[in-house]
Amino acid sequence: MSKVRKNYIKTEKLEIVSQSLEEDQSVKDVALRFGISENTVYN
C-alpha cells in the first residue's frame, strides 16, 4: 500500500518558507510543526 502524498498550495508553501527564514525559528522546528522533513523545507 502506498503513502498518500500531501500537495501544498502556494500560500502554505509561502508560510513554511517565511517561518523558516525568521531568526528565532529553526528549520527543524518549522519542519516538525508542519509534519515535513527538513530537506523538503530546503528544496
C-alpha positions in Angstrom: 0.0 0.0 0.0 1.4 3.4 -1.0 1.5 6.5 1.1 -0.7 9.4 0.0 1.4 12.4 -0.9 0.4 15.8 0.5 0.1 18.7 -2.0 0.7 22.1 -0.6 -1.0 25.2 -2.1 1.1 28.3 -2.7 0.0 30.1 0.5 1.0 27.1 2.6 4.4 27.0 0.9 4.9 30.7 1.5 4.0 30.3 5.2 6.5 27.5 5.6 9.3 29.4 3.9 8.6 32.7 5.8 8.6 30.9 9.1 11.9 29.1 8.3 13.5 32.5 7.5 12.6 34.1 10.8 15.6 34.4 13.1 14.0 32.8 16.1 12.8 29.7 14.2 15.0 26.8 13.2 14.3 24.8 10.1 13.9 21.7 12.2 11.2 23.3 14.3 9.3 24.5 11.3 9.5 21.1 9.7 8.2 19.4 12.8 5.3 21.8 13.1 4.2 21.2 9.5 5.0 17.4 9.5 7.5 17.5 6.8 11.2 16.7 6.5 13.9 19.3 6.8 15.1 18.6 3.3 11.6 19.5 2.0 12.0 22.9 3.5 15.4 23.4 1.9 14.1 22.3 -1.5 
